[in-house]
Amino acid sequence: MTRGVVYAEADAAAAVEELTVEPPGAREVLVRVLACGLCHSDLHVVETNGWGMRFPILLGHEGAGVVEEVGSEVTSVASGDRVVVAWRAPCGDCPQCRRGDPRRCSSQLRAKRRLHRAADGALLTPMLRCGTFAGHAVVHEACAVKVPEELPVEQAALLACGFSTGAGAALWATPVREGSSVAVIGCGGVGLAVVQGALLAGAKRIFAVDVAPDKLEYARALGATEVVDASDGDPVEAVRELAGGRGVEFAFSAIGAPSGLAQAIRMCAYAGTATLVGMPPPGAKLDVDLDADVFGPRITLAVTHGGDTIPQEDFPFLAEAALDGRLDLARFVTSTISLDEVPERLSRIGEGGEIRMVAVL
């Protein structure tokens, strides 16, 4: 038995329920979850009435914990290992993996669904193959990534999604060149992680753009060299002027609104790269002048899913960078709550200057 946050049906309220757990199968791992971050993607599941998943849904995907049991054929982890639970792990067999591009894998490895509602026995669909708003999760061994125990578990959890999405965008999806200029639109948790990733990559100038003064202060503390208040005039003009009138080499939109990507495109210098990091709402349309904004200045438009990480390689790298001070994961954890508080706090993500709220189980 365990407990977890269940979204049972469309328009229902998420609630903490008693669950039953099957033992892990071949190449599967049972993880005792110790911490899980509250991410907009979980809220997106509720706001879109399931995001296409089968009900009932077990929420949570930004988790870390300890391996409690391993199934047959598991070789990469053992009981007692501290792990981060990855929501994506390259399959090795899709067209992208076969052509040597596992960062853009289109068919992720996954475990069988192993958790049930105790009340009626219904099989749960774990959010993004994780379901880490629960005391236990069963995942594919490739999704249980060992990290050093010295990294506090509430910080380690952020590597599972929010931090690796932002940092990965600048490090691996569209790698920022050393000495280059970067603009980051939206300084929530993911945008601030882009700032950190760009800093680690060696960017010379990092322009942080937001409408909230407290978020801009966080951005400055985390490595932004200049900040732009988007509520005070045109942020595109402001960034281009600060960048000497030519724009930046890399621009990242870390917000879901299509206006963010349009601004990123227009902030780019000739032959620059604009990357969509934030998840757009269903039906969103991009309003740009293809000739003047894209074709003429030869802009490359890119999209990242979760930072295009290879978790088994990238999560340990990020963990070590945090431990040796090259990254500041501690500043991202602005509050901790209990599992029972998750349903009520989920709809308040990002309020009051919050970067990342983490449920500690």
Buried (B, 14 or more C-beta within 10 A) or exposed (E): EBBBBBBBEEEEEBEBBEBEBBEBBEBBBBBBBBBBBBBBBBBBBBEEBBBEBEBBBBBBBBBBBBBBBBBEEBEBBEEEBBBBBBBBBBBEEBEBBEEEBBBBBEEBBBBEBBBBBBEEEBEBBBBBBBBBBBBBBBBBBBBBBBBEEEBBBBBBBBBBBBBBBBBBBBBBBBBBEEEBBBBBBBBBBBBBBBBBBBBBBEBEBBBBBBBBEEBBBBBBEBBBBBBBBBEEEEBBEBBBEBBEEEBBBBBBBBBBBBBBBBBBBBBBBEEBBBBBBBBBEEEEEEEBEEEEBBEEBEBBBBBBBBBBBBBBEBBBBBBBBBBEEEBBBEBBBBEEBEBEBBBEBBEEBBEEEBBBBBBBB
